[in-house]
């Protein structure tokens, strides 16, 4: 949908920026399944779908860089003691019959995710992270066995609809487009933040603070969409926009930041807080809701009409009440994104 030629130039420039992002999202996420192309809104992530290449650069998808409890206070070993929860019969009674009879909760996670969400432990074999721990204690509370299924960011929507898993935990934010296809049970706040060199003499938090800055951002991500919108605002106000830089790996991004080639790196707060906890040369600035200009939450994601969102939210609320939920967020230093209550989110009740 192109803008009418009679519109003022500033509005046209904003629409051009958004069309550019839309083309990039679609080109990166075409799905080879009978020519099917998923809507960009299903894939514009809270998390960054670009795989991180090196845990030594701050928690990548290949492995952690070791250190166990020395790693910023976070245990990244594959032998860490699991946090478990007790079953709740009243909550389990809410499960759909087919799930209760199967006795298993099949959980899809992003196998190329970043720490502390889902990543390979020091042993290069065991998947660990907050997404996995949250899903495991929900399975416990529902009286179900926990079965981990590995997928990718690009493939989870199709695989979930195809019935390969019951729920996906992949730092997925709730939005209107996803609600047309999926139901959700919220379990964490969703924020973006900026990583900068420690002691920087500027503060990044909004469009004005980015004017004229060089900012690293994952290509075709929700955070890039936010920056493109902010640049349009700056240009409309006659101010210099930020220059956006895309790097293929976390290692390259952090090298550019450390050497001063960029002023900041915007990414999900969870991932950046993990990096900042493990390194003494970077710090965090600002906090932006991942749904900007609206708000969103991170949620377990189910096929629409599966009947799992309500019991899942009930299990999460029981875990919040008994303190097990807080234990998981404390382990992964994500207490700033804790919720006081979970609920089911559907197209009828967003």
N, C-alpha and C positions, 0 to 999 in steps of 0.2 A: 504494500500500500504506500504509494508515494505521496508526498505532501503536495497540495495544490500550489501552482506557481504563484498564486496571488498572496500566499502567506508571507509575512515579513521574514527577512533573511535570518535573524537569530533563531526563529523556530525551525527553519529549514536546516540550519547547521546542527541543531540538537537531534533532529530526526535522522540526518545523515550519520551522525555518530552512532545512534542506536541501530540503524540498518547495518552499519559496518560490523558491530558486535554480533548481530543476529547471523550475518553471513559466516562469521568465524565460528560461532557455536555450531551451526549446521554442518559446515565443512568438516569440523573435527569429529562430529558425532553421527555420521551417516552409518546406518546399520545394514550390514549385508544379509538381509533376510527378505528375499523377494522384493528388494528395492525399497523396503520400509525405512522411513526417516522419522525418528522420534522427535516430538516437539522440543524446541530448545529449552523450554521452561522445566522439563523433566530432568534436564541434565545440567542446568546452570547451578553449580554446587554451592553449598555452604563450605564444603571441603574443596580442596584443589585437586581436580582429577588428574593433573599431570604427575606421574609417578616421581617421587623423590629418589635420587639415585644413591645417596650415600648417607648412611647413618652417622658417619664420622663428621658430616657436615651439619649434624643437628637432628638426627632421627629420621633416616630415610626408610624406604620400603624394603631394601635388601636385607638389612640387619641393623641392630643397634651397635654402637661402637664399644660395648662392654662397660665394665665398671660396676655392675650391680648397684649396691647402695651408694657407691661413690658418685653416681651419675646424677648430680643435682638432687640427691635425696630420693631418687626414683629407682626402684629395683628393675633392671632390664634383663634379668636372668630368666632362662627358660624353666628353671626349677623353683621359681617363686611359689610361695604358699598361696593357693587359690582362696579367694573370698567366697564363701558359700552361705546360703540362706536356708531356712526351714520351710517346709511346705505349709500352705494354708488351705485347708479343705474347702472353706467357704469361697475363697477366690477361685480355686481350681474348678469348683462346680459351675462357674460361669463359662467355661471353655466350650467351644463348639464340639459336638459329638465326635466328629471325625478326628479332631486333634486329641481329644481325651482318650479315644480308643487306640490311636497310634502310640500314645505315650511318649512322643518325641517332639521337641521343638527344633526345627531345622532353621538355622540362622545363617544368612548370607553376610559376609563381610568383605571389604575391599582388600584383596591380597596385595595391592600396591599402595596401601595407605601409609600415612605418616604417624609417627609417634606424637602424642601418647594414645592415639585413637585405636589403630590396629597396625601392628608391625611385627617383624620377626625379632625374636629375642636374640641374646648373645650367641645361642647355639646354632643360629641360622636355620632352625627347624621349627621351633615352637612359635605359634602366633599368640601374641599377648596384646593388651591395651584396654583402655576404658570401654570401648564399644563391646569388646568380647566379655569383659567382666560384668557389665550391666545386663547383657543378654543372658549370661549364665545364671545370675542370681534371680532373674525373672523366671527362667525355666525351673529353678529350684522352688520358687514360691508357688508356681503352678503345678508342682509335682511331676514335672516332665523331665525326661532325659535331654541332655544338651548335645546337639549335633552341629558342628561347625562346617560351613560350606564356603569355599573361597570363590569369589567372583571379582569383577573389575567394575570401576565406576561406570564405564560405558555400557556394560552388559546387565547390570542389576535390574533395570526396569523390565526388559524382555524376559529374563529368567524368573523374576518374581511372578509375572503374569502367567508364565508357562508352568508354574507350580513346582519349580525346583527347590524353593525354600518357602517357609511359612512367614518369615519376617526378615527384613534387611536392616542391619545396623551399619551405617556408613556416613555418619555426620550429615544426614539428610535433613534439609530444612523444609518446613511446610510452606507451600505456596498454592495459589488458586489453581494453577494449571495442573499440579500434581494431584490436587484433591479431586480432579475429574476422573482419575484412574486408581487412586490409592487412598487407603485409610491410614491414620497415624495414631500413635500414643506418645505424647511428648515426654522427654526425660532429661533435657538439658537446655539451658539458654544458648543462643547462637550469636557470638560476637566475632567481629574482625578487629585486628589491632595492627600496629606498625612496629616493626623491629628496626632499631637504629643503633648506631655506634654509641657506646656508653659515653655520657658526657656531652652529647650533641647540644649545640646552642640554639636549637629550634624545637618546636613541639608540633607533631603531626596529629591532627584529629578531625579535620573537616576540609571542605573545598578551599577556603581561603588560605589555610596553612600549607596547602600543597602547591600554591601558585609559584611557577618557575622551578619547582623541584624535580629531581630525577627519581622516579619511584618504580621499584621492581614489583611485578605482579604476574601471577600465573595466567597464561593465555586462555581465553574462553572460559573464565571462571566468573562466579558471582561478584567477586571483589573487583575484577576488571570492569564489569558492568557498572559498578558503583563509581569507579574512577572516571569512566567515560562520561557518565552523567555529571559528575562534579566538574570535569573539564568544560562541558557544555555550559554549565552555570558560570564558570570563570570567563569564558569567551563572551557570553551574553553581557557580562558586567564590564567588558573591556579589559580584563586582566589576563596575564599570561597563564596558559594552562600548564599542568604538569606534563613532563615527558615520561611516557610509560615504557618500561623495559621488560621484555620477556626473556627468561632464561629457561633452558630445558631441564635443569636439575637444581635441587636445593644447594648442592655443593657450589655450582657456578653462581647462584644468587648470593650466597653468603660470602663468597670470595669477592664479588663485586661490591657488596656492602662494606666488608671489612677494609677494602682498598680505597673506598671513597668514590667509586665510580657511580654509585647511586646513593641517594640520601636516606632512603627507607625502603622497607619491604612490607607490603600488606598481605596478610594471610589470616586464616582462622586463628583466633586467640589461643585455642587449645594447643595447636602445633607450635606457635611462636613462644608461648609460655614455657613449653618443654625445652626449646632451644635456649631461651634466656636463662633457665635454671641450670643448664649444663655448661654455659660459657660465661666468662667474666668480661667479655669485650662488647656485649650487646645488651640492650635493655628495651623494654616495651614502652610505647607511647599510644595514647588514645584508645578508645574502645567504641566501635560502631556496631549497631545491630546489623546482623547479616541480611536482614530483609529490607534494609534502608531503601526508600524513605518510610517503609512500613516496618513492622516487627515480625519476627519469625522465631520458631523454636526448633531444636533438633529432636527428631522423633523416630521411634521404631516404625517401619513402613510395611504395610500389608496390602494384598489385593483388595480392591473395594468390595465390600459386602462379604468379606471372609468371616466376619463375626469375631475376629481376634482382638480388635482395637480395645473394646471395653474390658475384657478380662486382663489384657496386658496392662492397661492403665490402672486397674484395680490392684494388680500385683505390684506395680511400681509404687503406688500409694502405701501399700503395706510395707514395702521395703524402705520407703521414706520414714514411715512411722517407727519401724524397729531399728533404724540406724544403719542398716546394711548398705543402703544407697550412699549415705554419707561416707562410709568406709571406702567405697570404690573411688569416689571423687577425690577424697583425701590422698589415696594411694597415687593417683595420677596428677595431683596438684591442680584440680579443676573445680575446687569448691566455689570459685567466683561465678561459675556457670550452673550452680545447683538450683533446682526448682523446689518449691515448697509443696507442689501438687502436680500430679499428672492427670491428663484427661484424654479421652478419645476425640480425635478430629476427623470429621468426615465431610463430604460435599454438602450434606444437609445441615451439619453442625460444625462449621469450620472453626 
